[in-house]
Amino acid sequence: MEIPLENQRIRTVIEFFCDGNELQFSKEIGISQPRINRLFNIDPRNSKYPLVTFDIIKAIINKFINVSAEWLVTGNGEMRKPEINSYSDISPKENSVNGPQSNIFKMKTDKMVQKQSVPLYDIQASASVVALFRDTNNEKPVDHITIPNLPKCDGAIYVSGDSMYPLLKSGDIIMYKKLSSHIDNIFWGEMYLVSLVNDDGDEFVMVKWVQKSEKGDEFIKLVSENRHHQPKDFHLNNVKGLALIKASVRVNSMY
């Protein structure tokens, strides 16, 4: 008996997003594996394949947000929605009070990655913050974070301090992409994770808006979101690490 076309499209989604693993797929969308499995195996009760139900379609669209609902239901068009090519701040739908909220700061040149596991580092436990920027191979992550359709990221850390409040607060998680600290590579006005070393050799890491400095091209101005923190100019020689912030995650409640 031939599998219905709508069931075949579900199989395509499983192959594309979960490497054909039905158990992983069922966990991702919150539908039991036996129900998913029956879509591709003859039901012994009536010798017919069960059709895809609305709750399965809704679960897929909610989980894999770039899957086209029209394609999933009718087969028309492409499986994946066209990518957004303009700069935007993307905020998710309202989450429950117990769940995290995430913001993705997307740029025109970003290449979106459907599935990636971003390593979460504890900079307090790292021997050197500067080393974390330079080479993460020797740093062991404390965990990994996965967010669909995230631009390519090199790592994630917890925010400390209130310099970017209320946009970011202490305890939030930020995900970053490391860049060269050369002035030609800086996107002025964007939010960065900046690693600095002062003349005494002390290391600092902070999240700031990076703007052009009135002191000249050899300097950058670091600006806080919190107006109680004054802007400060730093020479590029003191900048040992620079990473563009790509996303943030906030947990609103632990219960």
C-alpha positions as CSV (number, residue, x, y, z in Angstrom):
1,M,0.0,0.0,0.0
2,E,1.4,3.4,-1.0
3,I,2.0,5.9,1.8
4,P,-0.2,9.0,1.5
5,L,1.6,12.1,0.2
6,E,1.0,14.1,3.4
7,N,2.7,11.3,5.4
8,Q,5.6,11.3,3.0
9,R,6.1,15.0,3.6
10,I,6.3,14.3,7.3
11,R,9.0,11.7,6.5
12,T,10.8,14.4,4.5
13,V,10.8,16.7,7.6
14,I,12.1,13.9,9.8
15,E,14.9,13.2,7.3
16,F,15.9,16.9,7.0
17,F,15.8,18.1,10.6
18,C,16.3,14.9,12.6
19,D,18.5,12.7,10.2
20,G,15.6,10.3,9.9
21,N,15.4,9.6,13.7
22,E,11.7,9.2,14.6
23,L,12.4,9.1,18.3
24,Q,14.3,12.4,18.2
25,F,11.5,13.9,16.0
26,S,8.8,12.8,18.4
27,K,10.7,14.4,21.3
28,E,11.2,17.6,19.4
29,I,7.5,18.1,18.5
30,G,6.1,16.6,21.7
31,I,4.1,13.8,19.9
32,S,4.5,10.2,21.0
33,Q,6.8,8.0,18.9
34,P,4.1,5.3,18.3
35,R,1.8,7.9,16.7
36,I,4.6,9.0,14.4
37,N,5.6,5.5,13.6
38,R,2.0,4.6,12.6
39,L,2.2,7.3,9.9
40,F,4.6,5.1,7.9
41,N,3.4,1.6,8.8
42,I,0.1,-0.1,8.0
43,D,-2.4,0.1,10.8
44,P,-3.3,-3.6,11.5
45,R,-6.8,-2.5,12.5
46,N,-7.9,-1.3,9.2
47,S,-5.0,-1.9,6.8
48,K,-4.8,1.8,6.1
49,Y,-2.1,4.4,6.9
50,P,-3.4,7.0,9.5
51,L,-3.5,10.4,8.0
52,V,-1.6,13.4,9.5
53,T,-3.8,15.2,12.1
54,F,-4.0,18.9,12.8
55,D,-2.1,18.6,16.2
56,I,0.9,17.0,14.4
57,I,1.0,19.7,11.8
58,K,0.7,22.4,14.4
59,A,3.5,20.8,16.5
60,I,5.8,20.7,13.5
61,I,5.2,24.3,12.5
62,N,5.7,25.5,16.1
63,K,8.9,23.6,16.4
64,F,10.5,24.0,13.0
65,I,9.5,27.6,12.3
66,N,10.9,27.8,8.8
67,V,8.8,24.9,7.5
68,S,6.0,26.1,5.2
69,A,2.6,25.3,6.5
70,E,1.2,25.4,2.9
71,W,3.7,22.8,1.8
72,L,3.1,20.6,4.8
73,V,-0.7,20.6,4.2
74,T,-1.0,20.8,0.4
75,G,2.4,20.0,-1.0
76,N,2.5,23.3,-2.9
77,G,5.7,25.4,-2.9
78,E,8.9,24.6,-1.1
79,M,9.4,22.9,2.3
80,R,11.4,25.8,3.7
81,K,10.1,29.3,3.9
82,P,12.3,32.0,2.1
83,E,14.9,33.4,4.5
84,I,14.6,37.0,5.8
85,N,17.4,39.1,4.3
86,S,16.9,42.4,6.1
87,Y,18.3,43.4,9.5
88,S,15.8,42.8,12.3
89,D,15.5,42.0,16.0
90,I,13.5,38.9,16.1
91,S,11.5,38.2,19.3
92,P,9.8,34.9,19.8
93,K,6.1,34.4,20.7
94,E,5.3,34.8,24.3
95,N,6.7,32.0,26.4
96,S,5.2,30.6,29.6
97,V,6.4,32.0,32.8
98,N,8.6,29.0,33.4
99,G,10.3,29.1,30.1
100,P,13.2,31.0,28.7
101,Q,12.8,33.9,26.2
102,S,15.3,34.4,23.4
103,N,16.2,37.3,21.2
104,I,18.1,36.8,17.9
105,F,20.0,39.8,16.6
106,K,20.1,39.1,12.9
107,M,22.2,40.8,10.2
108,K,21.8,40.9,6.5
109,T,25.0,38.9,6.0
110,D,24.1,36.2,8.5
111,K,23.9,32.6,7.4
112,M,21.2,30.9,9.4
113,V,21.9,27.5,10.8
114,Q,18.8,25.3,11.3
115,K,20.5,23.1,14.0
116,Q,23.6,23.9,15.9
117,S,24.8,23.2,19.4
118,V,26.4,26.3,20.9
119,P,28.9,25.6,23.8
120,L,28.1,27.5,27.0
121,Y,31.3,28.5,28.9
122,D,31.7,29.6,32.5
123,I,34.2,32.5,32.2
124,Q,34.5,32.6,36.0
125,A,36.0,29.1,35.8
126,S,38.2,29.8,32.8
127,A,41.9,30.3,33.4
128,S,41.8,33.3,31.1
129,V,39.0,35.2,29.5
130,V,41.4,36.3,26.7
131,A,42.2,32.6,26.1
132,L,38.5,31.9,25.6
133,F,38.5,34.3,22.7
134,R,41.7,33.1,21.3
135,D,41.2,29.3,21.4
136,T,38.2,27.5,22.9
137,N,39.7,24.0,22.2
138,N,41.3,24.0,25.7
139,E,38.1,25.2,27.4
140,K,35.5,22.7,28.4
141,P,31.9,24.0,28.1
142,V,29.6,23.5,31.0
143,D,26.7,22.8,28.7
144,H,25.3,23.3,25.2
145,I,22.4,25.4,23.9
146,T,20.3,24.8,20.8
147,I,18.1,27.5,19.2
148,P,16.5,26.9,15.7
149,N,17.5,29.3,12.9
150,L,20.3,30.9,14.8
151,P,23.2,32.6,13.0
152,K,26.5,30.8,13.3
153,C,27.9,31.2,16.9
154,D,31.2,30.3,18.5
155,G,30.0,30.2,22.1
156,A,27.8,31.4,24.9
157,I,28.4,32.9,28.4
158,Y,26.4,34.2,31.3
159,V,26.0,38.0,31.6
160,S,27.2,39.6,34.8
161,G,26.7,43.1,36.0
162,D,24.0,45.7,35.0
163,S,25.7,47.8,32.4
164,M,23.3,46.7,29.6
165,Y,20.2,46.7,31.8
166,P,17.3,46.5,30.9
167,L,18.2,45.0,27.5
168,L,20.3,42.4,29.3
169,K,20.4,41.6,33.0
170,S,22.8,39.6,35.2
171,G,22.2,35.9,34.7
172,D,21.1,36.2,31.0
173,I,22.9,34.1,28.4
174,I,24.5,35.7,25.4
175,M,25.7,33.9,22.3
176,Y,28.5,35.4,20.3
177,K,30.5,35.1,17.1
178,K,34.2,35.9,17.4
179,L,35.7,38.6,15.1
180,S,39.1,40.1,14.5
181,S,39.6,43.2,16.5
182,H,40.9,45.1,13.5
183,I,38.9,48.3,13.0
184,D,37.9,47.4,9.5
185,N,35.9,44.4,10.8
186,I,33.8,46.3,13.3
187,F,30.2,46.9,12.6
188,W,29.7,50.3,14.3
189,G,26.7,50.6,16.6
190,E,26.3,46.9,17.2
191,M,26.5,45.0,20.6
192,Y,29.8,43.2,21.3
193,L,31.4,41.1,23.9
194,V,34.7,42.8,24.4
195,S,37.8,41.5,26.2
196,L,40.3,44.1,27.4
197,V,43.7,44.1,29.1
198,N,44.8,47.3,30.8
199,D,48.3,48.6,31.2
200,D,48.7,46.5,34.4
201,G,47.8,43.3,32.7
202,D,44.4,43.0,34.3
203,E,41.8,41.3,32.1
204,F,38.2,42.5,31.8
205,V,35.3,41.2,29.7
206,M,32.2,43.3,29.2
207,V,29.1,43.6,26.9
208,K,28.9,47.0,25.3
209,W,27.7,48.9,22.3
210,V,30.7,49.7,20.1
211,Q,30.8,53.1,18.6
212,K,33.4,55.3,16.8
213,S,35.5,57.3,19.1
214,E,36.2,61.0,18.8
215,K,39.8,60.3,19.7
216,G,40.5,58.8,16.2
217,D,40.6,55.5,14.3
218,E,42.9,53.9,16.8
219,F,40.2,54.0,19.5
220,I,36.7,52.7,20.1
221,K,34.0,54.0,22.3
222,L,32.2,51.5,24.6
223,V,28.7,52.5,25.5
224,S,26.4,51.0,28.0
225,E,22.6,50.6,27.8
226,N,22.4,51.6,31.5
227,R,22.7,55.3,31.5
228,H,24.3,55.2,35.0
229,H,27.4,53.8,33.3
230,Q,29.5,56.4,31.4
231,P,30.9,55.8,28.0
232,K,34.6,55.1,27.8
233,D,37.2,55.1,25.0
234,F,39.8,52.4,24.7
235,H,42.9,52.0,22.4
236,L,42.6,49.1,20.0
237,N,45.9,47.7,21.5
238,N,44.0,47.1,24.7
239,V,41.3,45.1,22.9
240,K,42.3,41.4,23.0
241,G,39.0,39.9,22.0
242,L,35.9,41.1,20.1
243,A,32.8,39.1,19.5
244,L,29.5,40.1,17.9
245,I,26.4,39.3,20.1
246,K,24.0,37.2,18.0
247,A,21.4,36.2,20.5
248,S,20.3,36.3,24.2
249,V,18.4,34.0,26.4
250,R,16.6,35.0,29.6
251,V,15.0,32.6,32.1
252,N,12.1,34.4,33.8
253,S,11.4,31.9,36.5
254,M,12.9,28.8,38.0
255,Y,9.6,27.3,39.2
